[in-house]
Amino acid sequence: MIEEADRLERFLPLSYRTPKEQDYIRFLWEAFETNVEHGKYQFAFLAYHMLVMSFVYFNIWQIRQIRPEEFATALIGFGKDMEKDLLEATSPFTFHVVNESHVMGFLKLIQCDNGKIGTYTKLVRDRNETAHSNGNIFFSTEEELAIKVREIIRAVAEIQDHSEGIIVEGYRRFLAESADPEAREHFEVKNQVREVLIHGSYMSLSDLSFCAKLDIAEFAAHPFSAEIEAIHAEVKSWIESEEALAA
């Protein structure tokens, strides 16, 4: 497999809400790897693009979860039916109903400017060109595909960097709401982190790294500060475990 391609794993969720979602992501990875192995680089690109759009959908889902009012405001101009579908969505993949070029506009909510959004939208146009029966083979060598993968990873890393503020905002809220072991969803710290933070919020390894950098000294006066310290330590433990598996 192209060396840089698997860097995308760091930006995809560590856990999915349903087996169907997990199977879908696994299917795309297998399609990418199989087509690279057999020299079908154009089809490999299509599978990789779908993985990247999934990353974008998960990113927008987190915006929707953490800043619901801003997300709702961003829906102004959408048709009533689509607005209703997006507000009541139960899966990030619901965003597929929005034109892929237009869905990039949601990234303005994490301070991506028009120039950057134009760059990300170009990736959609590139996909459209390769997906049509136009008589052209755009990626005939592995090196050509590798160049495109590097371009995509740069864009993904940029989007992720813009997500840091909102991820940390959501993490602060999670710590505050999870501090009291008698009131939170799971008494055990490990279960609370796994089920509510990671599984419930589609957290990626990169997302957790943002969380781990938070200086929890701001919670020093909290009545459950020891629980918050334990939760924060568990997040760091998750990162260590996942990085050890990836090594």
C-alpha positions as CSV (number, residue, x, y, z in Angstrom):
1,M,0.0,0.0,0.0
2,I,1.2,3.6,-0.6
3,E,3.1,4.5,2.4
4,E,1.4,7.9,3.2
5,A,-2.1,6.6,2.7
6,D,-2.4,4.9,6.1
7,R,-1.8,8.3,7.8
8,L,-5.5,8.8,7.3
9,E,-6.2,6.2,10.0
10,R,-5.1,8.7,12.7
11,F,-7.9,11.1,11.6
12,L,-10.7,8.5,11.5
13,P,-12.8,7.4,14.5
14,L,-11.4,4.8,16.9
15,S,-14.9,3.4,17.3
16,Y,-18.1,3.5,15.4
17,R,-21.7,3.5,16.7
18,T,-22.8,0.6,14.5
19,P,-21.2,-2.5,12.9
20,K,-22.6,-1.3,9.6
21,E,-20.5,2.0,9.8
22,Q,-17.4,0.0,10.8
23,D,-17.9,-2.5,8.0
24,Y,-18.3,0.4,5.5
25,I,-15.0,2.0,6.4
26,R,-13.3,-1.4,6.4
27,F,-14.7,-2.1,2.9
28,L,-13.3,1.2,1.6
29,W,-9.9,0.4,3.0
30,E,-9.9,-3.0,1.4
31,A,-11.1,-1.6,-1.9
32,F,-8.2,0.9,-1.8
33,E,-5.6,-1.7,-0.9
34,T,-6.8,-4.3,-3.5
35,N,-6.9,-1.8,-6.3
36,V,-3.4,-0.5,-5.5
37,E,-2.2,-4.1,-5.3
38,H,-3.6,-4.8,-8.8
39,G,-2.5,-1.5,-10.4
40,K,-6.0,-0.1,-10.7
41,Y,-4.9,3.3,-9.2
42,Q,-7.9,5.3,-10.5
43,F,-10.3,3.0,-8.6
44,A,-8.0,3.1,-5.6
45,F,-8.3,6.9,-5.6
46,L,-12.1,6.7,-5.7
47,A,-12.1,4.5,-2.6
48,Y,-9.6,6.8,-0.8
49,H,-11.7,9.8,-1.7
50,M,-14.7,8.2,-0.1
51,L,-12.7,7.6,3.1
52,V,-11.7,11.2,3.1
53,M,-15.3,12.4,2.7
54,S,-16.2,10.1,5.6
55,F,-13.6,12.0,7.7
56,V,-15.3,15.2,6.7
57,Y,-18.7,13.9,7.7
58,F,-17.4,12.8,11.1
59,N,-15.8,16.2,11.6
60,I,-19.1,18.0,10.8
61,W,-20.9,15.6,13.1
62,Q,-18.7,16.7,15.9
63,I,-19.5,20.4,15.1
64,R,-23.2,19.5,15.2
65,Q,-22.8,17.8,18.6
66,I,-20.7,20.5,20.2
67,R,-22.1,23.7,18.7
68,P,-25.7,22.8,17.7
69,E,-26.9,26.4,17.4
70,E,-24.1,27.4,15.0
71,F,-24.7,24.3,13.0
72,A,-28.4,25.1,12.8
73,T,-27.7,28.6,11.6
74,A,-25.4,27.2,8.9
75,L,-28.4,25.4,7.5
76,I,-30.1,28.6,6.5
77,G,-30.8,28.4,2.7
78,F,-31.2,24.7,2.7
79,G,-34.6,23.3,1.7
80,K,-37.0,22.6,4.7
81,D,-36.9,18.8,4.1
82,M,-33.1,18.7,4.0
83,E,-32.8,21.0,6.9
84,K,-35.1,18.7,8.9
85,D,-33.1,15.6,7.9
86,L,-29.8,17.1,8.9
87,L,-31.1,18.4,12.3
88,E,-32.6,15.1,13.1
89,A,-29.8,13.0,11.7
90,T,-28.7,9.9,13.7
91,S,-25.6,9.2,11.7
92,P,-22.7,11.3,10.2
93,F,-23.4,9.6,6.9
94,T,-26.6,11.5,6.6
95,F,-24.5,14.3,5.3
96,H,-24.2,12.4,2.0
97,V,-27.5,14.0,1.0
98,V,-25.7,17.4,0.7
99,N,-23.7,18.0,-2.5
100,E,-20.1,17.2,-1.6
101,S,-18.9,20.6,-2.8
102,H,-21.5,22.3,-0.7
103,V,-20.8,20.1,2.4
104,M,-17.3,21.6,2.6
105,G,-19.0,24.9,3.4
106,F,-19.8,23.6,6.9
107,L,-16.0,23.8,7.6
108,K,-16.4,27.6,7.9
109,L,-17.8,26.8,11.4
110,I,-14.2,25.8,12.4
111,Q,-12.7,28.9,10.7
112,C,-11.7,27.4,7.4
113,D,-11.6,30.4,5.0
114,N,-13.0,30.5,1.5
115,G,-9.5,29.9,0.0
116,K,-9.0,26.7,1.9
117,I,-12.6,25.5,1.3
118,G,-11.9,26.1,-2.4
119,T,-8.9,23.8,-2.2
120,Y,-10.9,21.1,-0.5
121,T,-13.7,21.4,-3.0
122,K,-11.2,20.9,-5.8
123,L,-10.6,17.4,-4.4
124,V,-14.3,16.7,-5.0
125,R,-14.0,18.0,-8.6
126,D,-10.9,15.8,-9.1
127,R,-13.0,12.8,-7.9
128,N,-15.8,13.7,-10.3
129,E,-13.5,13.8,-13.2
130,T,-12.0,10.4,-12.5
131,A,-15.5,8.9,-11.8
132,H,-16.9,9.7,-15.2
133,S,-16.5,7.7,-18.4
134,N,-14.5,10.3,-20.2
135,G,-11.9,8.1,-21.8
136,N,-9.0,9.3,-19.5
137,I,-6.9,7.3,-17.0
138,F,-5.8,10.0,-14.5
139,F,-3.7,7.7,-12.3
140,S,-1.8,5.2,-14.4
141,T,1.1,4.7,-12.0
142,E,1.5,4.3,-8.2
143,E,3.6,7.5,-8.0
144,E,0.8,9.5,-9.6
145,L,-1.6,8.3,-7.0
146,A,1.0,8.8,-4.2
147,I,1.3,12.5,-5.2
148,K,-2.5,12.9,-5.0
149,V,-2.6,11.0,-1.6
150,R,0.0,13.4,-0.2
151,E,-2.1,16.3,-1.4
152,I,-5.2,14.8,0.3
153,I,-3.4,14.2,3.6
154,R,-2.2,17.8,3.7
155,A,-5.8,18.9,3.3
156,V,-7.0,16.5,6.0
157,A,-4.4,17.6,8.4
158,E,-5.3,21.2,7.8
159,I,-9.0,20.5,8.5
160,Q,-8.1,18.6,11.6
161,D,-5.9,21.4,12.9
162,H,-8.9,23.8,12.5
163,S,-10.9,21.3,14.6
164,E,-8.7,21.6,17.7
165,G,-10.7,24.4,19.3
166,I,-14.0,22.7,19.0
167,I,-12.7,19.3,20.1
168,V,-11.2,20.8,23.2
169,E,-14.4,22.7,23.9
170,G,-16.4,19.5,23.7
171,Y,-13.8,17.7,25.9
172,R,-14.0,20.4,28.6
173,R,-17.8,19.8,28.6
174,F,-17.3,16.1,28.8
175,L,-15.0,16.4,31.8
176,A,-17.4,18.6,33.7
177,E,-20.4,16.4,32.9
178,S,-18.5,13.2,33.7
179,A,-16.9,14.4,37.0
180,D,-19.5,13.0,39.4
181,P,-19.3,9.2,39.2
182,E,-22.9,8.9,40.6
183,A,-24.4,11.1,37.9
184,R,-22.5,10.1,34.8
185,E,-23.5,7.4,32.4
186,H,-20.9,4.9,33.6
187,F,-19.4,4.6,37.1
188,E,-16.1,3.2,35.9
189,V,-13.8,5.9,34.4
190,K,-12.6,3.5,31.7
191,N,-16.1,2.8,30.5
192,Q,-17.1,6.5,30.6
193,V,-14.2,7.4,28.4
194,R,-14.7,4.5,26.0
195,E,-18.5,4.7,25.6
196,V,-19.3,8.4,25.9
197,L,-16.2,10.2,24.7
198,I,-14.6,7.9,22.2
199,H,-17.5,5.8,21.0
200,G,-20.3,8.4,21.4
201,S,-18.4,11.2,19.7
202,Y,-16.5,9.4,16.9
203,M,-13.2,10.5,18.4
204,S,-10.1,9.9,16.4
205,L,-6.5,9.4,17.7
206,S,-5.8,12.9,16.6
207,D,-8.9,14.2,18.5
208,L,-7.7,12.5,21.7
209,S,-4.3,14.1,21.2
210,F,-6.0,17.5,21.3
211,C,-7.8,16.5,24.5
212,A,-4.6,15.2,26.1
213,K,-3.0,18.6,25.7
214,L,-5.6,20.3,27.9
215,D,-4.2,21.7,31.1
216,I,-6.7,20.4,33.6
217,A,-5.4,22.7,36.3
218,E,-8.5,24.8,35.4
219,F,-10.5,22.2,37.2
220,A,-8.4,22.3,40.4
221,A,-11.1,23.8,42.5
222,H,-13.8,21.4,41.1
223,P,-15.4,19.3,43.9
224,F,-14.6,16.1,41.8
225,S,-11.2,17.2,40.6
226,A,-9.7,13.8,41.4
227,E,-12.2,12.1,39.1
228,I,-11.4,14.6,36.4
229,E,-7.7,13.8,36.8
230,A,-8.5,10.1,36.5
231,I,-10.5,10.6,33.3
232,H,-7.7,12.7,31.8
233,A,-5.2,10.0,32.6
234,E,-7.4,7.4,31.0
235,V,-7.6,9.5,27.8
236,K,-3.8,9.6,27.8
237,S,-3.7,5.8,28.4
238,W,-5.9,5.3,25.3
239,I,-3.5,7.3,23.2
240,E,-0.5,5.3,24.4
241,S,-2.3,2.0,23.7
242,E,-3.4,3.0,20.2
243,E,0.0,4.3,19.3
244,A,1.6,1.1,20.5
245,L,-0.7,-0.9,18.3
246,A,0.1,1.2,15.3
247,A,3.9,1.0,15.9
